[in-house]
Amino acid sequence: MDVDLIVVGLGPAGAALAYRAATHYGWRVLGIDPTTSWDKTLGVWVSDIPTWLAHLPVIRSTPAAHALSRHNLGQGYAVIDTAAWRAALVTFPTLCADATIIDAHTVTAQGTTYRARWVIDARGPLPDPSLPVQQALGTFVDAPSTNATWMDLRPISEDYPPTFLYTVPTPHGMLHEETILITAAPLAWGELESRLCARGVTACGRIEHVLFSLGSAPYRGPAIPFGARAGFINPVTGYSVGTALRLVDATLDALSTHRSLPWHSIGFRCDQWLLRRAQTVLLSLTATEQCTFLELLFQLSSAQQQRFLQLGCWRGSVAAMIRMFRAASPALKRRCLRMIA
């Protein structure tokens, strides 16, 4: 075989997996990707960053959240310096090209065939038009003193779908982003810009558009999927990078010892199912109801929130859902039961 590992797709998930395989496990690695940069703002909880990446630059904050009242989340949040991370991680041989995965050991690119013990497909989620989406429009402002807010649902309105303001420091300035947590039908970009302006933020300079499915179609390919393609997208938050970083070592250990991959475990699949049920509930709520629902989440302790928001922790999801359901109003309880029945 030419190499030990071929990673097709060098976004944060694929690049981290390939880097760790080369530097810690000593594998011969080849990465293939037609792009050479990460264009979107990438945020993760600090607790999701493994120790072997702790030296890479991030901009940290401890954001608040505001639903019916203001809450300090008590968790460290990090926005990745994407240019620095990519430069630090992609130190193995690479091809800037599109690739075709032939089978579990073979890839073709630029007219050449490459073989490996394992081929990893980390090219992002597979499209599925039946899935709801998350959408956001953001602008960068040179105002680093602004308080970070993970989710601000004010002003409350009955506009559908409901939106919230996400405000975090980034390497490009303070990002102010009007976000739809979940919707079956994306808005026109002009509508999101109008809602951002209504909060006193004018979209100018660098504008960031975000639109992605809150999930992925089942993977049917011959390779081993990783990252969003393997189902790492959290059905509630849309986050996937943190999950990928947490599972790098477990994935490489599983490959080297011929054990089951970590996301094939019953616990991981159970948590995906639970969060998809929560996704169904969120999709049905009005702006006021969504605000009330998220208020119940923010009233949990930081540790309880973390376990609920961290994909793969089914016990944490169950415990948080029980506490939220007990604290919910009778009307919200009935709505939840109808949507998950």
C-alpha positions in Angstrom: 0.0 0.0 0.0 1.1 3.5 -0.7 0.3 5.0 2.8 -1.4 4.0 6.0 -4.2 6.6 5.9 -5.8 8.7 3.2 -8.1 11.5 4.4 -10.4 13.0 1.8 -11.6 16.4 3.0 -9.3 18.6 5.1 -11.7 20.7 7.1 -11.2 20.9 10.8 -12.4 17.3 11.4 -10.3 15.7 8.6 -7.2 17.8 9.2 -7.2 17.0 13.0 -7.6 13.3 12.4 -4.8 13.2 9.7 -2.5 15.4 11.9 -2.9 13.2 14.9 -2.5 10.0 12.9 0.8 11.3 11.5 2.3 12.9 14.6 1.1 10.7 17.4 0.6 7.3 15.8 3.4 7.7 13.2 1.2 6.7 10.3 2.0 7.6 6.7 -0.8 10.0 5.8 -2.0 11.6 2.6 -4.6 14.4 2.6 -6.7 15.3 -0.4 -8.9 18.5 -0.7 -9.5 20.9 -3.5 -9.6 23.9 -1.1 -6.8 25.4 1.0 -8.6 27.5 3.6 -11.4 27.4 6.1 -13.8 30.3 5.4 -16.4 30.2 8.2 -16.2 31.2 11.8 -15.7 28.1 13.9 -16.6 28.0 17.6 -16.2 25.1 20.1 -16.6 24.7 23.8 -13.1 24.8 25.4 -13.8 21.5 27.0 -14.0 19.9 23.5 -10.4 20.9 22.7 -8.1 18.0 23.4 -4.8 18.6 25.2 -2.8 18.0 22.1 -4.5 21.0 20.4 -4.4 23.3 23.5 -1.4 25.2 22.2 -3.2 26.4 19.0 -4.5 29.9 19.1 -8.2 30.6 19.9 -10.1 33.6 21.1 -11.7 32.7 24.4 -14.8 34.1 26.1 -17.3 33.1 28.7 -20.6 34.0 27.0 -23.9 34.8 28.5 -27.3 33.7 27.2 -30.6 35.6 27.4 -34.0 34.0 27.0 -36.6 35.2 29.5 -33.7 36.4 31.7 -29.9 36.6 31.5 -27.7 33.6 32.4 -24.0 33.2 32.7 -23.3 29.9 31.0 -20.2 29.3 33.0 -18.5 27.4 30.2 -15.4 28.5 28.3 -16.1 29.2 24.6 -13.4 29.4 21.9 -13.4 30.8 18.4 -10.7 29.0 16.4 -8.1 31.0 14.5 -8.8 29.1 11.3 -5.8 30.2 9.4 -3.4 29.3 12.2 -5.1 26.0 12.9 -5.0 24.9 9.3 -1.4 25.8 8.9 -0.4 24.0 12.1 -2.5 20.9 11.4 -1.8 20.3 7.7 1.8 19.3 8.0 1.5 15.9 6.2 1.6 15.4 2.4 -1.4 16.8 0.6 -2.9 17.0 -2.8 -5.0 20.1 -3.8 -7.5 18.2 -5.9 -10.9 16.5 -6.1 -10.8 12.9 -5.2 -12.9 9.9 -6.2 -13.1 7.1 -3.6 -13.1 3.8 -5.4 -13.3 1.4 -2.5 -12.3 1.1 1.2 -8.6 1.2 0.3 -8.4 3.1 -3.0 -8.7 6.7 -4.1 -8.0 8.4 -7.5 -7.0 12.0 -7.8 -5.4 14.0 -10.7 -5.4 10.8 -12.8 -3.3 8.8 -10.2 -4.4 5.9 -8.0 -3.5 5.9 -4.3 -3.9 3.0 -1.9 -4.0 2.9 1.9 -4.9 0.6 4.8 -7.8 3.0 5.5 -9.6 5.7 3.6 -11.4 8.4 5.6 -14.2 10.4 4.0 -14.4 13.8 5.9 -15.9 15.9 3.1 -18.8 17.3 5.2 -22.5 16.3 5.4 -24.3 14.6 2.6 -27.2 16.6 1.4 -30.7 15.6 2.5 -33.5 18.0 1.5 -35.8 16.5 4.1 -33.7 17.8 7.0 -34.2 21.2 8.7 -31.5 23.8 8.4 -29.7 26.3 10.5 -29.2 29.7 8.9 -27.3 32.9 9.9 -26.1 36.2 8.6 -23.3 37.9 10.4 -21.1 41.0 10.2 -17.7 41.8 11.9 -17.3 44.9 14.0 -14.1 46.3 15.4 -15.4 46.4 19.0 -13.7 43.7 21.1 -15.1 45.1 24.4 -18.6 44.0 23.6 -19.8 41.2 25.9 -20.0 37.8 24.3 -23.5 36.3 24.0 -24.0 32.8 22.9 -27.7 33.3 22.3 -29.8 36.4 22.9 -33.5 35.9 22.0 -34.5 39.5 22.6 -36.5 41.3 21.3 -39.2 38.6 21.5 -41.5 38.6 18.4 -43.8 36.2 16.8 -41.9 36.3 13.5 -41.4 32.8 12.1 -38.9 31.3 12.1 -37.7 32.9 15.4 -34.1 34.2 15.4 -31.5 35.2 18.0 -28.3 37.2 18.2 -25.0 35.5 18.5 -22.1 37.8 19.5 -18.6 36.5 20.0 -15.0 37.8 19.6 -13.1 36.5 16.6 -9.8 37.1 14.8 -11.7 39.4 12.4 -13.4 41.5 15.1 -16.6 41.1 17.0 -19.0 38.9 15.1 -22.7 39.9 15.3 -24.8 37.2 13.8 -28.6 36.9 13.4 -29.3 33.2 13.6 -32.2 30.8 13.0 -31.5 27.9 15.3 -33.7 25.6 13.2 -36.2 26.0 10.3 -37.7 23.9 7.6 -37.6 26.9 5.2 -34.7 29.3 5.1 -35.4 33.1 5.0 -34.3 35.5 2.3 -30.9 36.9 3.3 -32.4 40.4 3.2 -34.9 39.4 5.9 -32.1 38.3 8.2 -30.2 41.5 7.5 -33.3 43.5 8.4 -33.6 41.6 11.7 -30.0 42.3 12.5 -30.4 46.0 11.7 -33.5 46.0 14.0 -31.0 45.1 16.8 -28.9 48.2 16.0 -26.3 46.3 14.0 -25.6 47.4 10.4 -24.3 44.6 8.1 -21.2 46.1 6.4 -17.7 45.1 5.4 -17.1 41.4 5.6 -20.5 39.6 5.7 -20.7 35.9 6.6 -23.5 33.7 5.3 -24.2 30.4 7.0 -26.7 27.7 5.8 -26.4 24.0 6.5 -28.5 21.0 7.3 -28.9 19.9 10.9 -27.9 16.4 10.0 -26.6 14.4 7.1 -28.0 11.7 4.9 -26.9 8.2 5.8 -23.4 7.4 4.5 -23.4 4.6 1.9 -19.9 5.0 0.6 -17.1 2.4 0.8 -14.8 4.5 3.0 -15.0 5.3 6.7 -16.9 8.6 7.3 -15.7 11.1 9.9 -17.0 14.5 11.1 -20.3 15.8 9.8 -20.4 13.0 7.2 -20.4 10.5 10.0 -23.4 12.1 11.7 -21.5 14.4 14.1 -23.8 17.4 13.6 -25.7 18.1 16.8 -29.4 18.1 15.9 -30.1 20.9 18.4 -27.1 23.2 18.1 -25.6 22.4 14.7 -22.2 22.0 16.2 -19.9 19.2 14.9 -16.3 20.3 15.1 -16.0 19.8 18.9 -17.4 16.3 18.6 -14.9 15.5 15.9 -12.0 16.8 18.0 -13.1 14.8 21.0 -13.4 11.6 18.9 -10.1 11.7 17.0 -8.1 9.6 19.4 -10.9 7.1 20.0 -11.3 6.7 16.2 -7.6 6.1 15.5 -7.5 3.7 18.5 -10.4 1.8 17.0 -8.8 1.6 13.6 -5.5 0.4 14.9 -7.1 -2.3 17.2 -9.9 -3.3 14.8 -12.6 -2.3 17.3 -15.9 -0.7 16.7 -15.9 3.0 15.8 -17.0 5.3 18.7 -20.0 6.7 17.0 -21.3 3.2 16.3 -21.9 2.6 20.0 -25.4 2.2 21.4 -24.9 5.2 23.7 -23.9 7.6 20.8 -26.8 6.4 18.6 -29.2 6.8 21.5 -28.1 10.4 22.1 -28.6 11.1 18.4 -32.1 9.8 18.6 -32.9 11.8 21.8 -31.6 15.1 20.3 -33.5 14.5 17.1 -36.7 14.3 19.3 -35.6 17.6 20.8 -35.1 19.0 17.3 -38.6 18.0 16.4 -40.0 20.0 19.4 -37.9 23.1 18.6 -39.0 23.0 15.0 -42.7 23.4 16.1 -42.3 26.2 18.5 -43.2 29.9 18.0 -40.7 32.6 19.0 -42.2 32.9 22.5 -42.4 29.2 23.0 -38.8 28.7 21.8 -37.6 31.4 24.2 -39.5 29.6 27.1 -38.0 26.2 26.1 -34.5 27.6 26.0 -35.0 29.4 29.3 -35.4 25.9 30.9 -32.1 24.9 29.3 -30.3 27.9 30.6 -31.6 27.3 34.1 -29.7 24.0 34.3 -26.3 24.0 35.9 -23.3 24.5 33.6 -22.3 20.9 34.0 -25.9 19.8 33.1 -25.9 22.1 30.1 -22.6 20.8 28.9 -23.7 17.1 29.1 -26.8 18.0 27.2 -25.1 20.0 24.5 -22.2 17.5 24.0 -23.3 15.0 21.4 -22.7 11.4 22.5 -23.6 11.8 26.2 -27.0 10.1 26.3 -27.2 10.1 30.1 -26.7 13.8 30.2 -29.4 14.3 27.5 -31.9 12.2 29.5 -31.1 13.9 32.8 -31.5 17.4 31.2 -34.6 16.6 29.4 -36.3 15.2 32.5 -35.4 18.3 34.5 -36.6 20.6 31.7 -39.8 18.7 31.3 -40.6 18.8 35.0 -40.0 22.6 35.0 -42.1 23.3 31.9 -45.6 24.7 31.9 -48.5 22.3 31.3 -49.0 23.8 27.8 -45.3 23.3 26.9 -45.4 19.8 28.3 -48.4 18.9 26.1 -46.6 20.4 23.1 -43.5 18.3 23.8 -45.5 15.1 24.2 -47.4 15.7 21.0 -44.3 16.3 19.0 -42.3 13.3 20.2 -45.2 10.8 20.3 
